[in-house]
Amino acid sequence: MEKNFSTKLLSISVLTLLWCNISYAKISKDYYSLIFDGCMEEALKHNAGYKITKNYCTCSADHFNKNYNDESLAKLVRSEGGSVYNDIVNYVVSKCRREVGLE
């Protein structure tokens, strides 16, 4: 799984879903599923292996669940392409790639 692909994958996975670390952050189960399922669907196309893909997608979805609520996540997605959005996506991609052993 290439880094560029991972960035694109996470961008796609976060569709319709910010940027502020809110202490009561939790995304809805629907948003969590959207992120996780979208990630799995795209990543499995690139033969990274089911276990690695599942761990990577869980890491990504868990990060957004821990650090965002529905409103802040939607605000982040609306800023897609901006520097804050890109910084966050790159951070999560790097973090999760390291966590699953892809870097």
N, C-alpha and C positions, 0 to 999 in steps of 0.2 A: 504494500500500500504506500504510494508515494505521498510525500508531504503535501504537495499541491492538491492531490486528490482528497486527502484528509480535510484540508481547508474547505474545499468545495463541498465535500460531504457534510461537514458540520453546518456550513451555510445553508444548504438545502434542508437539513434536518430541523433547523431552528425556524423555518418558515412560519410566518404569521405569529410568532411568539415574542434586558436593558442594562441599563448600565447604572446600577447602584446596588450596593450590598445592603440589603434590608434585613434587620435582625429577625423578623418574622417570615423571612423568605421561604416560600414553598410554592411550587407551581402545581396546578391542578393535575389530577391523574390523566386527564385528556391531553394536556400539553406534554407531560412526561412521556406518555405513550407515543405521541406524535414524533417527538425527538428520537426516542429509542427505536421505534419501528421504522421510521424513515432512514435512520442511520443503518440499521440492520439490512434493510432492503437494498440500499446502495452499496454498502461495503461487501456484502456477500457476492455481488457481481464481480468482484475483483479478487476472489479466491484467496483471501487472507486467512482462511480457516475459520470455522464456526466459533471455536472457543475464544480466539483472539478478537474476532469481530464482536462477539457478545460482550467481552470485557471492555473493549474500547467504547462501545456504544453505551454501556452501563456507566462508565466513567464520565462520558460526555453528558448524559442525561442527569446523572447525580450532581455534577457540577452546577448545572443550571437550576436544579431543584434546591440545592443548598444556598445558592447565592441570589436567586431571583424569585419574584412572585409573578403571577400572570401579567399584571400591568407593566412591570418593569421589563419583563421578557418581550412583551409586544412592542414596547418602546425601543428596545434594542433592535428588533427585527426591522422596524420602520427606518432605522438609521443604517440599514445594510449598505455597505460600500463606503461608509464614513470611517474615519480613522479610529474612533472608539470601537466600533463594531469589529473592524479588522483586527485591532489589538486583542480584543476579547476572544475572538475566534482563534487567532493564532496561539494565544496562551492556552486555551482549552485543548486544541489539537496537540501542541507540544507536550503538555502535561499528561494527557491520556496516552499518547504514543509512548512516552517514557514508561508510564505505569504498566503498559501491556508488553513492553519489551521490543517495540518497533524502532526505538532509537537507542 
